[in-house]
Amino acid sequence: MRIKTTGISLAVTAALGLPALASADEVKIGMAASLTGAFAPYVEVEGARCEAARLNAAGVGPKMTLLVEDSRSDPPLSVTLAQKFLDEGVQVVTGIPFPDSLIPIAQAAEPYGAIVFSAPNTQVEMQVTGLTNFVAGAVPDPVNGAATAEAVYKAGGRNALLLVSADNGSWSEKLPVWFGEAFEHHGGKVVGTLNYSFGVTDWSPQIAQIKGMNPAPDVIHISSMLPDVGILIRQLRSNGFTGFIVGSDGFDDPSLEGAVGDAAALDKVMFATHGATGVGSDIDKFLDDCRKAGFKVQGIFDALGADMVRETHAAAVKAGSTDAKAILEALRAEGGNPAVTAPIASYAEHGGYPVKAVPVIGFKDGKRMVISNEMPSFVPAWQ
């Protein structure tokens, strides 16, 4: 469908410096979202809603309509809801940001010509399956792990222990390994690997093994989420571990500080994420504006949801069309499109995931601070 232009919208377009492509045409995004369940703290819906409202109020380009239903953090239900959205004619659909949800959704979306845009997805499975209709809003796990490896080595870490779990695919199992490869590239050493399962409330078996290691690690890396990582940090500190505790985007939950409790325990905690929040950034301003408008945004994952809406809208304007294939082509065009977590998100280089800086967040006196915000200089091979 071509986007129509009206006289009023031409004036708005000129004022915003955009091509003259405004109309009442519509882009529908179906979100099978974890409104409840284990992944609810990381859901992107409110940020997506806020950005859609902002764009619709501006009146430039197509109307952005979100269809949202609760997947209850259940992958099969996520797939079922996505199929419902596809039958309702959405151009874009998304689900739980893990391959057991996204791969079948992408396969189902292909005959419809629809785009699967997972704002928080980082797992490499989605980039190596050969799916041509998939876009991730975040950089892949090897890039995330490489960013923290470079930062912690520069900060003085030298001997790393990796905590790995098969419970959430490559995000929890392979990301620490990629961290280790990058850490050793920079001159550090991986001194051991220990397994765990999600839902840990007592880390004493792993801590006992850590205490017996020689050489002792001064860095522990884990790719997991709350409450597990909050408990881990507390128990490591109470057992005398004073080194670096390093993580991924699962640490980027606004409740982390409260879960740990002691500001001093956050010293030497670092994690790589998708944009700097809690530090007075432009992303924080966006989130604050959303809160003032009544949207219950939480943090960086809401900013990623806004990325999905903003980039899709910009691509439709660039393409002059609300056809999904035209939008996908414009998403992947040279020059990229504006985002919330970065000035520009470019898919021209890789097609399925963006090129953008990777912030590494640390703490000082219990407050978040940006340690680095750039692309890592070395990323392990993963394809």
N, C-alpha and C positions, 0 to 999 in steps of 0.2 A: 504494500500500500504506500503510495506516495504521500508525503506530508504536504498539506495545502497551506497557503499563505494568505493572511488577511491584512488589511491596512493597519489595524491596531497592532497586530503582532509584528509588523514590519518596524514600527516605531520602537517597540520593546527590544527587538533584535538589534536594531542599530545602537540603542543605548547600551546594550551589553556587549557589543562588538562581535556578535555571532552572525552566521549566515541567515538569510531571510527565509526561515523554514518553520514558522510557528503555525499550529493548527490545533483542532480538537481531536486529531487522530491519537491513538492510544497504544502504549506499550504495556503489556501485562506481564508481571513477574509472579510466578507461583512459588511460594515458600513453604515447603514441608519442614517446619522449624521446631527445634527442641525448646518449646515454651515451658515444658516441665521435664523432669528426669535428670539424669546425670550430667548432660551437656548444657543444661539451662543457663549456667553462669556465663557461657561462651556464645550465646545466641546473638544474632546480628539484626533481629527484626526491628527493634525500636529505632536504631540508627537509619535503617532503610526507610522506615515510615517517615522519619523526620525529614530526610533528604527529599523524598517524593513530595511531601507537603511543601517544602521550600521551592522546588522546581515548578510544581503546579501553580503555586501562588505567583511566581514570576511570569507565567503564561507564555514562555518561549519554548517552541518545539512541542513534541507530543505529550499528552497527558500520561503520567506514570501511575499505573494502578497496581497495587500489591494485593494478591490473594494469599492469605496466611491461614494455615491450620497447624495444629499441634501434632507433631510426630511422636511426642512423649519420649524422645531420645531412642526410639525403636527403629532400627534400619528397615525391616520389612514394611512397617507402617509408613515410613518415609517414602518408600518406592510406590506404595499404593496411592498415597496422596499426590505424588508427582504425576502419576498416570491420570488421576482425576483432573489436575490442572492442565495437562496436555490436551485432554479431551475438551476442555473449556477454551482452548485456543490461545494459551499463553505463548509469547515469543521466547521467554526466559523462564527456566525452572531451576530450583535448587533444593537440596535436602541435607541430611546430616553430613558433615564434611569429612566422611571417611569412605574408603573405596567400596565397602560392602553395601553402602547406600548409593554412592554416586555412579559407580560403574553400571549397575542395572538401570539407573535413571537415564544416563547418557545413551544407553542402548535403546531404551524406550523412546527417547526424544528424537533419535535420528530420523525415523520415517516422517516425523512431523516437521522436520527442518528446524527444530527449536534448539536454542542455546542452553547448555547447562553451565551456570555461572555460580561457583561456590566461593563466596567471599573469603571464608577462613581456611579453605583447604590448603594443605602444605605437602601432602603425601605424594611421593614420586610415582606410586602406582598409577595415578591418574595421568601422568605425563608419558608413560611408557606402554600404555595399552593400545595406542594407535587411534584413540577416539579423536575425531576431528571437530566435534561440536562442544568441546569442554574448555572452560576458562576458569582458572583459579585467581582469586584476588590477592593471594599472598605468595611470597617467594617459597620455593621448595625447602624441605627439611635440611638437605645438605648445606644450603646457603645459611640457614639459621644456625646450624651447628658450627659452621666455619666462622661466623661472626663472633660467637661467644668464645671460641677457641683462641682467636687472635686477641681478643680483649683480655682474657684471663692470663694469657701468656705475657702480654705486655705489662700486666699488673703484678707479675711475679710468680704465678703458678707454674710448677714444674713437673709434678707427679700426679697423674689423674687416675681416679677410679671411676668406672662407668657402671651405672645402675640401669639395667635393661629389662623390658617386659614385652612379651608378645601380645599383650591384651589389646593394644590399639594400633596394630600394624606397624609400618615402618616408622611412624611418628614416635612411638615409645621404644621400639626395638632397634631401629637402625640409626636414628638421629644421634644418639650418644656415640655410636661407632664412627659416624662421619665427623662428629666433634673430635673424637680421638685421632682420626687420620689428620685432620687439620692441625690439631695440637702438636702432634709429632712432627709435622711439616715445619712448624715454627721453632722446633727445638725441644719441646716437652716430651714426656714419656708417659704412656699408658701402663699403669702398674697392676691393673686387674679389672675384672668384670664380674659383677654379681647380678643375679636374677631376682625379680620380685613380681608380685601380682598386684593389680589395682585393688584399692580398698584396704590398704595396709593401715592398721592402727598401732601396731607394735613393730618398730624397726630394730628391735634388739638383736635378732639373729644376724642381720647384715652389719650392725654396728660392732658386734663382737668380732666378726671377721675383719672388719676395717681396723680394729685395734691391734689385731695380730699380724697385720701386713708389714712386710719389710722389703723395700722402703715404704714408709708410711705415706699415704696420699696427702697432698695439700690442696687437691681439687677433687670435688665429687660432682659428677654430671648426671642429671636425670631429666628425662622428658616426660613429665607427668602433670597432674593438675591437683587443685585443692579438692578435698581437705588433705590428701596424701602428702603433698609437698610441705604444707604448713606443719604437719606432725613431724615429718622428717627433719626439717630445720630445727624445731624445738628439741627433738631428741638427740640430734647430733651435737648441738650446743651444750645440752645438759650433760652429755657424756664427754665433754672436753675437746670436741673437734673445733679448731679455730681457723681452719682453712677456708677456701672458696667453695661455695655451694652454687652450682651453675645450672641453669635450666633453659627452657624454651618458652614459647608463648603460653603454655599452660600456667606459668607463674603470673601471667599478666591478668590477674583478677584483682579488682579493687579491694577485696577482702583479705588479701595476702597479709598485709600488715597486722590486721586484727587477729588473724589466725595464728600468727607467730607470737604476737603479744609483746615481746621485748624488743625495743628498737635496737639495742646492742646486738641482738641475735641476727639482725639483718645485715650487719657489717660483712662485707665480702660475699654477699648474695648478688648474683648477676643473672640476667636472662635476656635473650634476644627476642624481639617481638616485631610487630608490624607497623609501629608508629609510636612516637614518644608521647605518653600520657602521664598525667600527674605531675608535670613539670612546667606548667604554664605555656604550653605549646599552642600552635594554631589548631591542632586536633582538640585540645582541651577547650579552646574557645568554641569550636563547633559543638562539642558535647554540652557545654554550658548553655549555649543558645537553644539547643534542643530541649534541655531540661526546663528552661524558662518558658518554652512553648508547650510544655506539658508532656513531653515524651520521656519515658522512663529508661533512658540510656544508662549503661553501666560503665563502659570503657572502650578499649581498643576494638573489640569485636563489633560493637555498634558502628564504629568508624569504618570498619571494613564493609559492613552492610550498606553504609552510605556510599562507599566507593562503588559498589555494584550498581547502585541506582544512578549515581552521577556519571559513571563511565558509559553505561548503557544509553542513557539519555543523550550524552554528548555524541556517541557514535551514531545514534538515530538522526540527530541534527546534521552531523557530518555527511551521512549517507543520503539525507533527504528522503528517508523511507523508514517505515516501521516494520518492514519485512525482516524476519530474523536473520536470514542469510546476508542481507545487506548490512545489518547491524554488526554481525560477527566480522565481516570483512573490514568495516570501519573501526572496530575495536582493535584489530590487528594491523591497522595501517601505520605507515611511518609517521612519526611525530607524537603518537600516543594520544591519550585523552586525560582531562583533568580528573583528579581524585581528591579524597579528603586526607588520606594517610601520606600522600606525596603530591607535589605540585602536578606531576605528570606520571601516569602509569603507562609504560610502553610494552606492548605485546609483539611488536614487529620482530624482535630478535628471536623469540622462542615460540610464539604462537599460543601456548597454553598457560604461561605464567608470566607475571610482569617483571620488568627490570626496575628496581628502586632500592633506595638505601635501606639498610637493616639496623635499626637502633638497638644498642645494648644498654640496658637499664641497670643501675646499681642503686645503692642507698648510702646516705650520709645522715647521721643522727635520726634514723628512721624515716627519712624523706627520700623520695625517688629523685634520681639524678641521671642525666644522660652521660654514659661513659664514652660511647662512640656512636656515630650515625652515618655509616657509609657502606658501600659494598665491600665484602671481605676481599683481601688481596689474593687469597687462595681458596678454592672450593674443590673438595674431593670429587673424583669421577663417580658418577652414579648411573650412567646410561651405557 
